[in-house]
Amino acid sequence: MLDKFVAGMASLRIFSGSLEIIAALIMLRLNQVDKALAVNSALAFTGPLILILTTTIGLVGMADKLSWGKIGWVLCGVAFLLYGILKK
């Protein structure tokens, strides 16, 4: 039987990948650099959001197997990733 946490994480990733493909098709349809850049900028918000959500689902699914210290290290790592990605 499929684990509900794994199914949730995979569903978010499928949604994210589908959104990426749709955005690429919209960019091709618009055929203008400025509009394609606007679509890409709107899409840039979804990457970190999907990362946070999938990590959260995974941590909730593993909460009974991890100590609070290990969960803290994972959250710290995600925070550093987001800081590195979003810092301008």
C-alpha positions as CSV (number, residue, x, y, z in Angstrom):
1,M,0.0,0.0,0.0
2,L,1.2,3.5,-0.9
3,D,2.2,5.6,2.1
4,K,0.0,8.8,2.3
5,F,3.0,11.0,3.0
6,V,4.9,9.7,0.0
7,A,1.8,10.1,-2.1
8,G,1.4,13.7,-0.9
9,M,5.0,14.6,-1.7
10,A,4.9,13.0,-5.1
11,S,1.6,14.7,-5.9
12,L,3.2,18.1,-5.1
13,R,6.1,17.3,-7.3
14,I,3.9,16.2,-10.2
15,F,1.9,19.4,-9.8
16,S,5.1,21.5,-9.8
17,G,6.5,19.7,-12.9
18,S,3.2,20.2,-14.7
19,L,3.2,23.9,-13.8
20,E,6.7,24.2,-15.2
21,I,5.6,22.6,-18.5
22,I,2.5,24.8,-18.7
23,A,4.7,27.9,-18.1
24,A,7.1,26.8,-20.8
25,L,4.2,26.4,-23.3
26,I,2.8,29.8,-22.3
27,M,6.2,31.4,-22.9
28,L,6.4,29.7,-26.4
29,R,2.8,30.9,-27.1
30,L,3.5,34.5,-26.1
31,N,6.8,34.6,-28.1
32,Q,8.0,37.8,-26.5
33,V,11.0,38.1,-24.2
34,D,9.4,40.5,-21.7
35,K,6.2,38.5,-21.3
36,A,8.2,35.2,-21.0
37,L,10.3,36.8,-18.3
38,A,7.2,37.8,-16.4
39,V,5.9,34.2,-16.6
40,N,9.3,33.0,-15.4
41,S,9.3,35.4,-12.5
42,A,5.9,34.3,-11.4
43,L,7.0,30.7,-11.6
44,A,10.1,31.4,-9.5
45,F,7.9,31.7,-6.4
46,T,6.6,28.2,-6.7
47,G,10.0,26.4,-6.5
48,P,10.8,27.4,-2.9
49,L,7.1,26.9,-1.9
50,I,7.0,23.4,-3.2
51,L,10.4,22.7,-1.5
52,I,9.0,23.8,1.9
53,L,5.7,21.9,1.4
54,T,7.3,18.6,0.4
55,T,9.9,18.9,3.2
56,T,7.1,19.6,5.7
57,I,5.1,16.6,4.6
58,G,8.2,14.4,4.8
59,L,9.1,15.6,8.2
60,V,5.5,15.1,9.5
61,G,5.7,11.5,8.1
62,M,9.0,10.9,9.8
63,A,8.3,12.8,13.0
64,D,7.9,9.6,15.1
65,K,11.3,8.3,13.8
66,L,13.4,11.5,14.2
67,S,14.5,13.3,17.3
68,W,13.8,17.0,17.8
69,G,17.5,17.7,17.2
70,K,17.5,16.0,13.8
71,I,14.4,17.8,12.8
72,G,16.0,21.0,13.8
73,W,19.1,20.2,11.6
74,V,16.8,19.5,8.6
75,L,14.9,22.8,9.1
76,C,18.2,24.6,9.5
77,G,19.3,23.1,6.2
78,V,16.1,24.1,4.4
79,A,16.4,27.6,5.8
80,F,20.0,27.9,4.4
81,L,18.8,26.6,1.0
82,L,16.0,29.2,0.9
83,Y,18.4,31.9,2.0
84,G,20.9,31.0,-0.7
85,I,18.2,30.8,-3.4
86,L,16.2,34.0,-2.4
87,K,19.0,36.3,-1.4
88,K,19.7,39.0,-4.0
